[in-house]
Amino acid sequence: MTASSDGVFQSSRAASAFVAEVRARVDQRLDAILRDAEARAAHAGDEPRA
């Protein structure tokens, strides 16, 4: 590999790692939102309607 292509490869790996980190955080946040929504739905019948 030349120095230029090695730099591109390193940048690509860094970008891939960043994307993986963002995806993991988004997945965690979506899981938390889903759990919250499921908990609210489970208790929706417990509250008297106005």
MARBA-3410 file (N, C-alpha, C, O; in Angstrom, 1 decimal):
50
0.8,-1.2,0.0,0.0,0.0,0.0,0.9,1.2,0.0,2.0,1.3,0.6 ~ 0.4,2.2,-0.7,1.1,3.5,-0.6,0.7,4.3,0.6,-0.3,3.9,1.3 ~ 1.4,5.3,0.9,1.1,6.1,2.1,-0.3,6.7,1.9,-1.1,6.8,2.9 ~ -0.7,7.2,0.7,-2.0,7.8,0.5,-3.1,6.8,0.7,-4.1,7.1,1.4 ~ -3.0,5.6,0.1,-4.0,4.6,0.3,-4.1,4.1,1.7,-5.2,3.8,2.2
-3.0,4.1,2.4,-3.0,3.7,3.8,-3.8,4.7,4.7,-4.5,4.4,5.6 ~ -3.6,6.0,4.3,-4.3,7.0,5.0,-5.8,6.9,4.8,-6.6,7.1,5.7 ~ -6.2,6.6,3.6,-7.6,6.5,3.2,-8.2,5.3,4.0,-9.3,5.3,4.5 ~ -7.4,4.2,4.1,-7.8,3.0,4.8,-8.0,3.3,6.2,-9.0,2.9,6.8 ~ -7.1,4.0,6.9,-7.3,4.4,8.3,-8.5,5.3,8.5,-9.2,5.1,9.5
-8.7,6.2,7.6,-9.9,7.1,7.7,-11.2,6.3,7.5,-12.1,6.5,8.2 ~ -11.1,5.3,6.6,-12.3,4.5,6.4,-12.6,3.7,7.7,-13.8,3.5,8.1 ~ -11.5,3.1,8.3,-11.7,2.4,9.5,-12.3,3.2,10.6,-13.1,2.8,11.4 ~ -11.7,4.5,10.7,-12.2,5.4,11.8,-13.7,5.8,11.5,-14.5,5.8,12.5 ~ -14.0,6.0,10.3,-15.4,6.3,10.0,-16.3,5.1,10.3,-17.4,5.3,10.8
-15.9,3.9,10.0,-16.7,2.7,10.3,-16.9,2.5,11.8,-18.0,2.2,12.2 ~ -15.8,2.8,12.5,-15.9,2.7,14.0,-16.9,3.8,14.5,-17.7,3.5,15.4 ~ -16.9,5.0,14.0,-17.8,6.0,14.4,-19.2,5.6,14.1,-20.1,5.8,14.9 ~ -19.5,5.1,12.9,-20.8,4.7,12.5,-21.3,3.6,13.4,-22.5,3.6,13.8 ~ -20.4,2.7,13.8,-20.8,1.6,14.6,-21.2,2.1,16.0,-22.2,1.6,16.6
-20.4,3.1,16.5,-20.7,3.7,17.8,-22.1,4.4,17.8,-22.9,4.3,18.7 ~ -22.3,5.2,16.7,-23.6,5.9,16.6,-24.7,4.9,16.6,-25.8,5.1,17.2 ~ -24.6,3.9,15.8,-25.7,2.9,15.7,-25.9,2.2,17.0,-27.1,2.0,17.4 ~ -24.9,1.9,17.8,-25.1,1.3,19.1,-25.9,2.2,20.0,-26.7,1.8,20.7 ~ -25.5,3.5,20.0,-26.2,4.5,20.8,-27.6,4.7,20.4,-28.5,4.8,21.3
-27.9,4.7,19.1,-29.3,4.8,18.6,-30.1,3.6,19.0,-31.2,3.7,19.5 ~ -29.5,2.4,18.9,-30.2,1.2,19.3,-30.5,1.2,20.8,-31.6,0.8,21.1 ~ -29.6,1.6,21.6,-29.9,1.7,23.0,-31.0,2.7,23.3,-31.9,2.4,24.1 ~ -31.0,3.8,22.7,-32.0,4.9,22.9,-33.4,4.3,22.4,-34.4,4.5,23.1 ~ -33.4,3.7,21.3,-34.7,3.2,20.8,-35.2,2.1,21.7,-36.4,2.0,21.9
-34.3,1.2,22.2,-34.7,0.2,23.2,-35.4,0.9,24.4,-36.4,0.4,24.9 ~ -34.8,1.9,24.9,-35.3,2.6,26.1,-36.7,3.2,25.8,-37.6,3.2,26.6 ~ -36.8,3.8,24.6,-38.1,4.4,24.2,-39.1,3.3,24.1,-40.3,3.5,24.6 ~ -38.8,2.2,23.5,-39.7,1.1,23.3,-40.2,0.6,24.7,-41.4,0.3,24.9 ~ -39.2,0.4,25.6,-39.5,-0.1,27.0,-40.5,0.8,27.7,-41.4,0.4,28.3
-40.2,2.1,27.5,-41.1,3.2,28.2,-42.5,3.1,27.6,-43.5,3.2,28.3 ~ -42.5,3.0,26.3,-43.9,3.0,25.6,-44.6,1.7,26.0,-45.8,1.8,26.2 ~ -43.9,0.6,26.1,-44.6,-0.6,26.5,-45.1,-0.5,28.0,-46.2,-1.0,28.3 ~ -44.3,0.1,28.8,-44.7,0.2,30.2,-45.9,1.2,30.3,-46.8,0.9,31.1 ~ -45.9,2.2,29.5,-47.0,3.2,29.5,-48.3,2.5,29.0,-49.4,2.7,29.6
-48.2,1.7,28.0,-49.3,1.0,27.4,-49.8,-0.1,28.4,-51.1,-0.3,28.5 ~ -49.0,-0.7,29.1,-49.4,-1.7,30.1,-50.2,-1.1,31.2,-51.1,-1.7,31.8 ~ -49.9,0.2,31.6,-50.6,0.9,32.7,-51.6,1.8,32.2,-52.2,2.5,33.0 ~ -51.9,1.9,30.9,-52.9,2.8,30.3,-54.3,2.6,30.9,-55.0,3.5,31.1 ~ -54.6,1.3,31.1,-55.9,1.0,31.6,-56.1,1.3,33.1,-57.2,1.3,33.6
-55.0,1.5,33.8,-55.0,1.8,35.2,-55.5,3.2,35.6,-56.0,3.4,36.7 ~ -55.4,4.1,34.7,-55.7,5.5,35.0,-57.1,5.8,34.6,-57.6,5.4,33.5 ~ -57.8,6.5,35.5,-59.2,6.9,35.2,-59.2,7.9,34.0,-58.4,8.8,34.0 ~ -60.2,7.8,33.2,-60.3,8.7,32.1,-61.0,10.0,32.5,-61.9,10.0,33.4 ~ -60.6,11.1,32.0,-61.1,12.4,32.4,-62.5,12.6,31.7,-63.1,13.7,31.9
END
